[in-house]
Amino acid sequence: MRMEENCGAGIHLPPTDYIHTDIEGKHVIYTTLRQTAKHTVGLDRCCHNGRLYTRHGKKYFRPYRNFFAGKNRELDMLVEAGFMEYSDDVPFQGCPTREMRTYRFNRLGLDWLGAELGMYIYDVES
């Protein structure tokens, strides 16, 4: 199913990767869901080694990875929307008090992300 047919979740990526703001005279940068989602599939790297290409006017991306390790409330929203799956892993760097998850986009999520970014994103396994 194409993402255009399933926009019922109402989740959209912010227009920028980061939010820059000043708080009490200090420059603060916040990572948005857009950057986190791009990082999950490896779209945040400066050189894509041919993984991002254009054919017949359409953009395509073949990711080399599909995971995000950590605990993230925004990615939990994508899990609830059915765009991602996660597994609970071993404690973070051997620290039993810090929870960690490994998030992964499913096919529906890759279609959603591709529609948000204006490209088709292949599955890592294909």
C-alpha positions, 0 to 999 in steps of 0.5 A: 500500500502506498503512503498516499493511501494511508495518511490517517495517522496525521504524523508529519515531519517538521520542515527542518532537521534541527531547531536553533534557539537562544535560551538565557544567552546560550545558543541551543540546538534541538534535534527534530523527529525529521533528523532522527528518522533520517538518521535511522535509515542513514540519510543524515550522512554527508556522502551517500555513496550512490545510495541516493539517486534520481531516475526518471525525475524520481528520487530513490534511496537504498539505506545501509541501515535501519535502526536507532538505538536508544529511548525516544518518545517521538519514535514511540509515537511512530511505533504506536502509529504502526510505522516502526517496531522496536525490541528491548535490548541489553542495558545501555553500555552495561548500565542496568539502570538505563533502558535502551530500545532498538527501533526499526522502520517497517515497510509502512514506515519506510513508505511514510518516511519516503512520502514525507521526504519526497522519495522512495526508500527501499527496505534494507533486506531487499 
